[in-house]
Amino acid sequence: MDPIYVTKTFLPPRAEFDAWLDRVYGSHVLTNNGPVHKELEETLRTRFNVAHLRLMTNGTLAIQLALRMLGVKGKVITTPFSYVATTSAILWEGCEPVFVDIDPRTCCIDPDLIEAAITPDTTAILATHVYGIPCDVEAIDRIAKKHGLKVIYDAAHAFDVTYKGKSILAFGDASTLSFHATKLFHTVEGGAVVHHTDEDDKALRFLRSFGHIGDEHYTLGMNAKMSEVHAAMGMAVLPHMDALLKERETLSLRYVEGLPSICTRPSVPSGTGYNHAYYPIILPSADLRSALVEGLVAQSIVPRRYFYPSLNKLPYVHAVPCAHSEDMAERVVCLPLYNGLPREHQDRVIAAVRGIVDRA
């Protein structure tokens, strides 16, 4: 029995990727803001209709440089329900993550709890659009303006997501994207920072490229540039995105129709143009989640506990209780969802879930 994994990277037709590689070979430019890199940057900026977009080596460095670009220091209010890179980036930048619990309906940070966590040392809010589901950007914007805080959104899951007719990347002072191979749109490894002012853009370009131009050194920087080869993969993948997004919507609908009602899902806010990046299900108990994962693996179906653990439980952070996040981390699991998932494989997943739940 062939194993069914939680995800599988989409690869464009080899001839299309090779055509972009031919351009790289022809230019003899492999990095340092080459022509393919520039084209991908501008194509994505136009697609999202944002003022500035800068490509990065990966999504983690994108968060780190967004924090540094905005001069974030001290305490950063953030979510405990995200991938560990969200917290890691805060710590690597010498800041202190302050965890605020989530809204269990959306799995995103609960804005009603943010103000109570603000102190004189708080300088920013870093929130995640979990599974591509938008945070309450309007409430977060009001709080940030009231207290003079910067807002960064970890939008690693939110490629092409819209809210009330606008790209979700238009909100906040900056948003970060991941183009890792497991993401909807990928460059094998990569990421981007979206931001809105010329001043921030100038700072970010220095931060991304060692902090200097020629012999003139302006600031402390690092090497966070995307290579031409990675950008070539992005340009080859991009023309397929509309079809890929439509296919994922169809696959998600089949899960909705086929899975038992006991498998609930996070709520997507009204006005959202959703990308169906993942298919998380929330079980009524940790015991049933455990039985489901064990039962699926026994049938060569490999789901993922995403996210686990709740980040406030990491051994190297200041522990604070976040009851909803901790509970969600015990009960949520993502089912296989990827472009090219065969119908018979999805039927296997649905039948296996139904069988395990019925026996529990």
Secondary structure, 3 states (H helix, E strand, C coil): CCCEECCCCCCCCHHHHHHHHHHHHHHCCCCCCCHHHHHHHHHHHHHHCCCEEEEECCHHHHHHHHHHHCCCCCEEEECCCCCHHHHHHHHHCCCEEEECCECCCCCCECHHHCHHHCCCCEEEEEEECHHHCCCCHHHHHHHHHHHCCEEEEECCCCCCCEECCEEHHHCCCEEEEECCCCCCCCCCCCEEEEECCHHHHHHHHHHHECCEECCEECCCCCECCCCHHHHHHHHHHHHHHHHHHHHHHHHHHHHHHHCCCCCECCCCCCCEECCCCCCEEECCCHHHHHHHHHHHHHCCEECECCCCCCHHHCCCCCCCCCHHHHHHHHHEEECCCCCCCCHHHHHHHHHHHHHHHHHC
